[in-house]
Amino acid sequence: MISNFTISIIKPDGSCPLTAKAENEVYAVYGSPYEAGDIIKIESSVKPAFAVVQLDFGLQPTFVYIKDTFEFPVPFDEKKFCYPPMSFLGEQHYIHIRSARPEEISCRKNLALNPCDGHTNKGFYPHATANIETRGESVFAARNAIDGCIANTSHGNWPFASWGINRDPQAQLKIDFGRNVKIDELVFYLRADFPHDAWWERGTIHFSDGTDFVANFVKTGSAQSFKIPEKTISWLTLDTLIKADDPSPFPALTQLEVYGFEA
């Protein structure tokens, strides 16, 4: 089914200086500087739907599952620190969305990837949330664990943003896929800013089908991959994170990739 996509810029007073609409694919060029309180709004006439979206030329195009209208508050000040410095700047801004191609839907891929994600995201899946984010700072938010950036040899501003747990052993990360997916592999990039950082010896992943998996980690900044029996799920959580016996109190997660297929 062909979708009509609409891209709008919504100002804090509710006015709409830009709207672009077309079938199957649409781009918008906003020729003014963004201001605090601006919202990028994307609507689809067909829901649910698969699409590829790019919110800014500084962000990668991303495969998403659309369940609702997507509203993205343009980040400023501290909220900007987890994004590339060149993104959302200047007087010309490019936004693009199109329907996903059949091969993009059917292929094996990282189902957890979504650099468009954020606290207010209710439209584009996957979506990451956590019960703990260090000091509420954007550079330690849950969305950083699925933004596609694996730079993990430091911590703080982009490209070194991560999910920080504020030294809380009760920390939990959840990834909601918004639909059923078939998964067979988990890939973790632990933050590896040693000796500032510690690491986890293990963590437990709980799946929506009622099964669990314990991942045993080692001290490395490289990808740690775990093949698992194929299962159909709609969400997973990561918790019961056991810190290694290390003087540093700061373990953190840079990226979690979840590989598989649409169900």
N, C-alpha and C positions, 0 to 999 in steps of 0.2 A: 504493500500500500504506500502510495506517495504521500509524504508529509509536507505541509506548509510550515516553514521555519520563519520565525520573526525574531530579529535582534533589535533591542531598544536600549537607549541610555536614559535612565531615570534620575532626575536631579532630586536633591533633598526636599524641595518644595512640591514634588510630584510632577513637575513638568517633564516633557519628553522631547529633547532637542533633536533626537535621531531615531528613526525607525526604518528598518530594512526588512522586506518580506519577499519570499520566493518559494517556488516548489523545489523540493529535493536538495537544493543547495543555495546558500545565501552568504554574502559577505557584507560587512559594513565598515566604512572608514569614518571615524569621528574626528573632525578637524578642529578640535579645541583641547586645551589642557584639561585633564581630569581634575576635579575638585573633591575635597573631603565630603563624604556622604553620597557620592555618585554610585549608582548601581548598574551593572551590566545585566540585562534581563534577556533570557532566551526562552522562547516558547515553541512547542511543536504541536501541530494539529492532531498528530497521531501519538498516542501513549498507551502502552509502552512502545519504545522504538530504540533501535541502535543507531548511533551517529558518531561522527568524528568531529571534534570541536577544537578550535584554537581561540583562546580568549585574548591573546596578545601575541605580537610577533616575537616577543621574548620568551614565550612558553611553547612547548612542543604540542603539536596536534595530538589529540587523545581520543581513543575509542571509549565511548560511554554508553550506558544504558539509561534511557530517559524514562522517568516515572512521573515527573511533574514539571512545572515551570521552574527554571533555574534562575536564581538571583545571586549575583556575585558582587559584594561590596568592594569597590576598588580600594586596594590597601594603601594606607599612608602611615608615615612615622613608624612606630614599632611594629605595626602589622605588616609592613613592607619588608622587614628584615629577612623573612624566609623565602623571598622571591628574588629572581635575578635583578640586579640594580637597574638594568636598562629597561625592564618591563614597566608598562603603564606610565612612562615618562614622555615628555614632548607634546607636540601639537597635532600629531597624526597617529591615530590608533586603529589597528586592524583587528577585526573579529570575523571568524569564519565558522560555519557549521554546514555539514552535508550528511545525507543518509549514508550509513555504512554499506560497503559493497558486500555481496554474498561471501566472498572469500575472506573478508575481514571478520565476518561473523563466525564462520565455520572453522577458522584456523586455530591451532594451539597458540596460546598467548599468555602473557602476564595479566591475569584477570583482576589483580589488585591495583593496577596503575591508574591514577587519576590526579594529575597536578592541578586540576580545577577544584579539587575538594577544599572544604573549609567548614568551620563551625556552623554556618548558616545553610549549608548545602542540603536541600531536600529534593532536588530534582535529578541530578546526575550521579549515577552509581558506577563504581564502588564508592563507599563513604566510610571514613575512619573516625572513630571516637575513642576516647579514653577517660577513665575516672580520675586520672592524675596527669597534669602537664606542668612541668617545672615553672613555678612562679607565674603561671598563666601567660608566659611569653610565647610569641609566635614561633620563635626558633626552636621551641621544644614541643610544638603542638603535634597531635596525632597525625594530621594530614601530611606531615613531613615524611612519615614512614611509607607513604604510597605515592610520592611525587616524582619518582623515577630517577632521583639524583643519589648516587652511591658514594659521593665524597664523604669519607668518614675518618680522615686523619686529623681533624680538628673539630671544634664545636663552636656554635654561635651562628653568625649571619651566613646567608646563602654563599657558597654551595654546601656549607657544613651544618645545615639544619638537621634536627633529629627529633625523635620522640624521647623526651626526658621525663623521668619518673619521680624526680624530686626525692630520691633516696627512699622511696616508699615501697616496701615489699608487697603491699596489697595492690600495686598498680596493675591495671588491665587495659589492653588494647583490643578493640573490636573492629573488624572489617565486615561491613554489610554489603553484599553484592547486589541486593535489590531484586534478585531472581535466582533460580536454581542454576548452578554451574557444576561441571564435573572436574574435579581437581585431582592431580596425581603427584605434585611436587611443591615443596616449600623452599624458598631461598631467603636466607637471612644475611644482612650486612650489619654486624654489630658495630657500634661506634668504637673507633680504635685510636683515640687521641691519647695513647699511652706516653708517660705514666699518669697523665691527668685522669684518664678513664680506668675504671675496672671493667669486668665483663661478667656475663652470666655463665655459670656452668651448665645450666639447663633451664628450660621453660616448657610449660604445658600448653598445648593447643587444644581447645575444645571446639568441636564441630557441631553444626546445627542438627546433624543426624544422630547425635547422642554419643559419638565416639570421641576418643581423645588420642593425642600423640605427644610423647615426650621427646623434645629435641635436646640432645646433648651437644653443647657448644665447646669450642676451643678458643684460646686467645689468639685471634687473628683479625685482620681487617678485610680479609678476602671473603668471597661469597661462601656460605656454608649451606649446602644443598641437601635436602632430605626427600628421597622418594617415598611416597606413601601409597597404600592401596587406593585405587581410584574410588572416589566417593562423590555422591551428589549432595551438595550443601547450598545454603543461602547465606550463611554467615560463619565466621569463626572468631574465637577470642584467643588471646595470648596472655597468660598470667602465671602465677606460681613461679616467679622468676627468682632463681637461686643464685645469689652473687658469689663469685669466686672469692677465695681467701686472699684478698689483695688490699693493700693500705688505702687505695682510692675508694671513696664512697659513691662514685659516679658511673655506673653502667648505663648505657642508653642504646637505642636502636636507630640506626640510620635508614634502613629500608627492609621491607618485607615484600617479597614477590610470591605470588600464588599462581602456579601454572596449570593449565587445563583447557577445557573446551566449554562452549555453551551447552547447556543441557536441553 
